[in-house]
């Protein structure tokens, strides 16, 4: 995923995934610290630590995401 989104810029180890649901706006993932942050449309966010890469991909597979070159490259 590119780091050009509205809001803070991401680092090379941080990935921002726009999500299209009624409540969730995006999911952010930091691969170094293994922290997943869910950002809601109303501005709230929740953070979960200890999420490994394969688990993160399973979580993302359950959400309607924008087309993501990162995901396509990772899965292929």
Beta strands, then each sheet from edge to edge (+ up, - down):
strand 1: 14-18
strand 2: 24-30
strand 3: 35-40
strand 4: 45-49
sheet 1: 1+ 2- 3+ 4-
end
